[in-house]
Every structure is written in C-alpha cells, then in structure tokens.
Amino acid sequence: MTKGKSIHALIILMFTQFISGGVTNTKGIVLDKVEQDIGLNMDEFGLIVFIFQLGFTLASVIIGYYTDKKGLRAMTIVGSIIMGLGFLGTGLAPNIMFFLGFYMIVGFGLGSLGVASNAIVPAAYPDKQRQMFNYAMGVYGLGMVLFPQLLNFMFQFASWRVFYIGIAVCLVAVIIYVTSVAFPSGRAERIDLKAFIPMLKDAQFVFLMGFLMLQVSAEVSFTNFFPTYLKSLDLGGLSTAEKDDMVAAILSLFSVFFMIGRLAVAYLSNWINERMILITFSAGSVAMVGISFLFADSFPYLFAGAGLFFSTLFPTATAFGTQLSKTSGSALGLIYIASGIGGGIAGYIVGLASDIFGQKGGFSIVLIFLVMMLITSLFLNSKKSTQEGYASS
C-alpha cells in the first residue's frame, strides 16, 4: 500500500474517532437541552437512548457485512451519509417524533463509522495495528475530554441544533475527502452466524454477554443521565449556568480518568490476566459510584473518578470474548449485539424509573447495574470454557 493511502486513511480514522468520542460523551448534555427545548418527559428521554443504541447495534452487524462485500471506501462514505442525515434531521426536528426517528439514524451512522474505522487500521497499517488502535483510542478520548467544554461554551450563544447541524456539515467534508483521495481497499472481518451456536452453548460466553450487557447499561446510563441528575440536586444553591459548568467539568474529568485507565491497563495487562482486571475494576466502579452518591451534594466531582474504573471494562471483556472463539469477527458481532441490547434497555429503564421515582431514584439504578456486573464477573473463567478446544483447533 502506498504511503499516501495510509496517510489519508489515518486522517479519516482520527477525525471519525474524535467526533465519535465527543458525540458519545455529550449525548446527555445535548438531550438535557432538547428536553428543555422541544419538551419530553424522562421515559421519552430513556426511549431516545434506546433508539440510539438500537441503531448503533444494527449498524455494527449490517455494516460489517457490507464492508466485507463492498469495501472500505464505499462503506465509509455510506456511514458518513447516514450519520450526516441523522444529525441534520435531529438538528431540524420540530417535535419529539421527528427527533426520535432521526436519532436512530444518528446511532446507525455512528455504528457504521465505527465499523469502517476499525477496518481501516488492519488495511492501512497491517504491521502496526496495536499501535494505531492505541492512537485511535487516544484521539477518541480527546474528543470525550474536549467536547463537553466546547458545548458548554457554545450553549452560551447557540442552541444544540447548531451543534448537530455543524457535525452534519463536517461529515459532508469527510465524504468529499474520501471520494477525492486514494484510499485503502480494506475489508471488515466477516461475521459467521453459524459460529454463534457454539458460543451461545458455552456458559462462559453467556456469562460474558451478561457482563457486557450490565457494563454497557451502567456506562450508557451514567453518561446520558448524569447531567439531568446533577442539575436536580441543590448543590448549595448553584444557578443553572453554574451547574452546566460543573456538568461539563465533571464529564471532561471523567474522560481524562477514562484515558488514564485505558493506558494503565494496557501496560498492566502484560502481567495481569483479563479475569482479575474485570473483577478488580468492577469492584472499583461499585465503590467509586457508591461513595459518589453518598457525597453527591457536597462533592459531586467524585463522580469523575468512575471514568478510571469504567475505562477498561469493555475492551478487556471484548479481549476475553474474542479469545474464547477462533472466529473473532463473529465473537465481536455477538459482543456488540449484547452490548447494544444492554445499553438500549438500560436507557429505557432508567428513563422510566426517573419519571416515576425522580431523577435521583432513576440515576441510582446505575449502581444496581454495577453491583450485578461485579457479581457476574466472579463467574468468568476462561479455563472453564467449552470453546478452548474450539479456539485452538
């Protein structure tokens, strides 16, 4: 592959990762503004989260299949078009029904670009995959850190609609760029549906799916509902603007801890196995979020520390799962399905609970998810997997 193709692929990879990290970490901030603007109750808020996750999950499976068939350039363009239409539609949505429909398209588009981005690395940098994936995750984390501050500044003079329409414009630029430069002809790893059968018969893989459903449930619920929860607290009589500043600061700090955790565990994983990492960080997340709830009114910044413990759970669990099967592409497909189901259902549950029991009651379900996740992590043990012989054959 020519150096030019690799550079063009790298630019697209880093840009899409930056946007994806920023959008993912600011859904809660934006939805809080949408709630004020076009009016929605908390169960509708939860339905929006569910719709987004459903679109994301469908894309992870469908776009992976078509990237294998049609190639990387075509599906990067398709993903950008879908995501751009979704953001344009949500930015112009006159009511909640239009917003719901287009927000699913946003989720589908974000999932599409995620699949295409993951296929870029092995296609453009086959000998530096681990290094480039680390760089990509670093840029993703940078988006998570910067976007809350960017939005908090932007909301002083512009609405959330400008933000979403602005992203749509940026994606038009991505499409023009991809169509006008040399680009690698990579393929996504194929998903073999038949490979799902032995995985679903393996108790360890079932435990792993349960773990991932609960982990994503907790993380999605935290990032989406934290802004609304924090603003429901008195916090010593802070004004709404001051609470907005605090939400942005906490989410940015959360993302900093998130990046630190991933880098640290990438180093520690050379000496500590996945099972111990999952148990340790699951226990840490329960303790951190539990303590944060106790001191929420006096020191809400404690919630940012949860980023350190959330950081490595998904990638470590994914690595655990792909090692259980020789068809890693199929294993990833099943992992994404479980994760999407968990995140979608959790969003609706927390939204409904918030509508019934108030913001604090709904947000506290995050802790329930984390406790259940910790219990599930204790059952994970690759040595008990029936897939081991299958994986090594």
ABEGO torsion letter per residue (X at the ends): XBAAAAAAAAAAAAAAAAAAAAAAAAAAAAAAAAAAAAEBBAAAAAAAAAAAAAAAAAAAAAAAAAAAAAEAAAAAAAAAAAAAAAAAAAAABABAAAAAAAAAAAAAAAAAAAAAAAAAAAAABAAAAAAAAAAAAAAAAAAAAAAAAAAAAAAAABBAAAAAAAAAAAAAAAAAAAAABBBBBBBBBBBBAAAAAAAAABAAAAAAAAAAAAAAAAAAAAAAAAAAAAAABAGGGBBAAAAAAAAAAAAAAAAAAAAAAAAAAAAAAAABBAAAAAAAAAAAAAAAAAAAAAAAAABAAAAAAAAAAAAAAAAAAAAAAAAABABAAAAAAAAAAAAAAAAAAAAAAAAAAAAAAEAAAAAAAAAAAAAAAAAAAAABBAAABAAAAAAAX
